[in-house]
Amino acid sequence: QVQLVESGGGLVQPGGSLRLSCTASGSIFSAYSMAWYRQAPGNQRELVASITHRGNTDYADSVKGRFTISRDNAEKIVYLQMNWLKADDTAVYYCNAGQRDRDGRHVASDSWGQGTQVTVSS
């Protein structure tokens, strides 16, 4: 199993930026597909971005061009750089270690971090 800890959330104004970090331990980080999800109050948890162990990425349409996911396999960290933040980005952001299906989509496992709150407000 893998343990995940998210950090980097906070309160920012619309148009601002944040970089989230997810630090992994307890397993072979480089073998996993990694992803960021988010969940706003009253909403289902949604996939924001994913990255394979080789660095291939995928993004939700709502964040394309604004967010960038990356990973450092040596340090066992996955990042989410968020630029031009909107109020709709407000949510708790979670890191997940999973796999890829045959269509290249991230399949979530039960390995979640505790989440980090991102609030975008004036």
For each residue, the residues with C-beta under 8 A, 3 or more apart:
1: 26 27 111
2: 24 25 26 27 29 32 97 111
3: 24 25 26 27 111
4: 22 23 24 95 96 97 111 112 113
5: 22 23 113 114
6: 9 20 21 22 93 94 95 113 114 115 116
7: 20 21 22 23 116
8: 18 19 20 21 116
9: 6 18 20 92 93 116 117 118 119
10: 18 117 118 119
11: 119 120 121
12: 16 17 18 85 118 119 120
13: 16 120 121 122
14: 85 86 87 120 121 122
15: 84 85
16: 12 13 85 120
17: 12 81 82 83 84 85
18: 8 9 10 12 82 85 118
19: 8 79 80 81 82
20: 6 7 8 9 36 79 80 82 93 116 118
21: 6 7 8 77 78 79
22: 4 5 6 7 34 36 77 78 79 80 95 113
23: 4 5 7 76 77
24: 2 3 4 27 29 32 76 77 78 95 97
25: 2 3 76
26: 1 2 3
27: 1 2 3 24 31 32 97
28: 31 32
29: 2 24 32 73 76 97
30: 53 73
31: 27 28 53
32: 2 24 27 28 29 53 97 98 99
33: 50 51 52 53 97 98 99 100 106 107
34: 22 50 51 69 71 78 95 96 97 98
35: 47 48 49 50 51 69 95 96 98 106 108
36: 20 22 47 48 49 50 69 78 80 93 94 95 96
37: 45 46 47 48 93 94 95 96 108
38: 45 46 48 89 91 92 93 94 118
39: 43 44 45 46 91 92 94 115
40: 43 90 91 92
41:
42:
43: 39 40 46 91
44: 39
45: 37 38 39 94
46: 37 38 39 43 60
47: 35 36 37 50 60 106 108
48: 35 36 37 38 59 60 63 67 80 93
49: 35 36 57 58 59 60 63 67 68 69 80
50: 33 34 35 36 47 57 58 69 105 106
51: 33 34 35 55 56 57 58 69 70 71 78
52: 33 55 56 57 100
53: 30 31 32 33 73
54:
55: 51 52 70 71
56: 51 52 104
57: 49 50 51 52 68 69
58: 49 50 51 104 105 106
59: 48 49 63 64 67 69
60: 46 47 48 49 63 64
61: 64
62: 88
63: 48 49 59 60 66 67 82 89
64: 59 60 61 67
65:
66: 63 82 83 84 85
67: 48 49 59 63 64 80 81 82 83
68: 49 57 79 80 81 83
69: 34 35 36 49 50 51 57 59 78 79 80 81
70: 51 55 78 79 81
71: 34 51 55 77 78 79
72: 75 76 77 78 79
73: 29 30 53 76
74:
75: 72
76: 23 24 25 29 72 73
77: 21 22 23 24 71 72
78: 21 22 24 34 36 51 69 70 71 72 95
79: 19 20 21 22 68 69 70 71 72
80: 19 20 22 36 48 49 67 68 69 93
81: 17 19 67 68 69 70
82: 17 18 19 20 63 66 67 85 89 118
83: 17 66 67 68
84: 15 17 66
85: 12 14 15 16 17 18 66 82 89 118 120
86: 14 89 120
87: 14 90 120 121
88: 62 120
89: 38 63 82 85 86 118 120
90: 40 87 118 119 120 121
91: 38 39 40 43 118
92: 9 38 39 40 115 116 117 118
93: 6 9 20 36 37 38 48 80 115 116 117 118
94: 6 36 37 38 39 45 112 113 115
95: 4 6 22 24 34 35 36 37 78 112 113
96: 4 34 35 36 37 106 108 109 111 112 113
97: 2 4 24 27 29 32 33 34 109 111
98: 32 33 34 35 106 107 108 109 111
99: 32 33 106 107 109
100: 33 52 104 105 106 107
101: 104 105 107
102:
103:
104: 56 58 100 101
105: 50 58 100 101
106: 33 35 47 50 58 96 98 99 100
107: 33 98 99 100 101
108: 35 37 47 96 98
109: 96 97 98 99
110:
111: 1 2 3 4 96 97 98
112: 4 94 95 96 115
113: 4 5 6 22 94 95 96 116
114: 5 6
115: 6 39 92 93 94 112
116: 6 7 8 9 20 92 93 113
117: 9 10 92 93
118: 9 10 12 18 20 38 82 85 89 90 91 92 93
119: 9 10 11 12 90
120: 11 12 13 14 16 85 86 87 88 89 90
121: 11 13 14 87 90
122: 13 14
